[in-house]
Amino acid sequence: MKGYPPNPALELVADGAALDVIARHAAGCVSCDLYEDATQTVFGKGPVPATFLLAGEQPGDSEDREGVPFVGPAGRVLDRALEEAGIARRDSYVTNVVKHFKWKPGRGSKPRLRAKPNRAEVLACRPWLEAEIIRVDPAVVVCLGATAAQSLLGTDFRVTRQHGIPFDLDGRRVLATIHPSAVLRARGDDRDRLYRQLVDDLGVAVSLV
């Protein structure tokens, strides 16, 4: 990670830059090595301000190609869960804690497989997320999955034990739930159970507004 320029996001915020200006700067981000193998930066998308800010881990293959967060299979699960929980997508700003797709070679129909971002990569990208939170000013931040939760709530946070529990972070309500991709990976009754957990946790977010 040495030798990369610092992330300029919070300096841009301090200078009064609007979110669209910050997004344009993020498009050229080289604050870690992930930009080298990604197609493009995938910044957040949604209304500003927004009632909810939903933050996942990183863009996937579909998102990397289209430049929009949560447009692949996990995004479809999220859309369905939001609807069941009573959250309108139009009231939600959707993003990821890491803005570039980290991948490893796959085979056949999946030539690029997701690889988990490391802590240094998450920290290098975190100022973009902080800038989004400041500018979007959501009533509730929902972390989708462990990487997102630990980025904001600390490395000791465990989604398996602490999902659906509201926390206060700098005067803002934050809670975590599973990433929608966990539903896709599950089988049988586990898939139904995890999906219901996702919907129920999103329902807690609604109750906080």
MOLINBEL-V101690 format. One record per backbone hydrogen bond with DSSP energy under -0.5 kcal/mol. CO is the residue of the C=O (numbers start at 1). NH is the residue of the N-H. Records with the same first field share a line. If there is no record, write none. Layout:
# MOLINBEL-V101690
CO: NH / NH
This chain:
# MOLINBEL-V101690
1: 4
8: 12
9: 13
10: 14
11: 15
12: 17
13: 16
18: 22
19: 23
20: 24
21: 25
22: 26
23: 27
25: 28
26: 29
32: 35
33: 36
34: 37 / 38
41: 43
43: 69
45: 94
51: 139 / 140
52: 54 / 93
53: 55 / 142
54: 56 / 95
55: 144
56: 97
57: 98
60: 64
61: 65
62: 66
63: 67 / 68
72: 76
73: 77
74: 78
75: 79
76: 80
77: 81
78: 82
79: 83
80: 84
81: 85
82: 86 / 87
83: 86
86: 88
88: 91
89: 92
91: 51 / 52
92: 94
93: 54
94: 45
95: 56
98: 59
99: 42
100: 102
101: 103
102: 115
104: 113
107: 110
110: 107
111: 106
113: 104
118: 122
119: 123
120: 124
121: 125
122: 126
123: 127
125: 128 / 129
126: 130
127: 131
128: 132
129: 133
130: 134
131: 135
132: 136
133: 137
136: 49 / 50
139: 173
140: 53 / 142
141: 143 / 175
142: 55 / 144
143: 145 / 177
145: 149
146: 150
147: 151
148: 152
149: 153
150: 154
154: 157
158: 161 / 162
159: 163
162: 165
164: 166
167: 169 / 174
169: 172
172: 169
173: 141
174: 167
175: 143
176: 164
177: 145
179: 182 / 183
180: 183 / 184
181: 185
182: 186
187: 190 / 191
188: 191 / 192
189: 193
190: 194
191: 195
192: 196
193: 197
194: 198
195: 199
196: 200
197: 201
198: 202
199: 203
200: 204
201: 205
202: 206
203: 207
204: 208
205: 208
206: 209
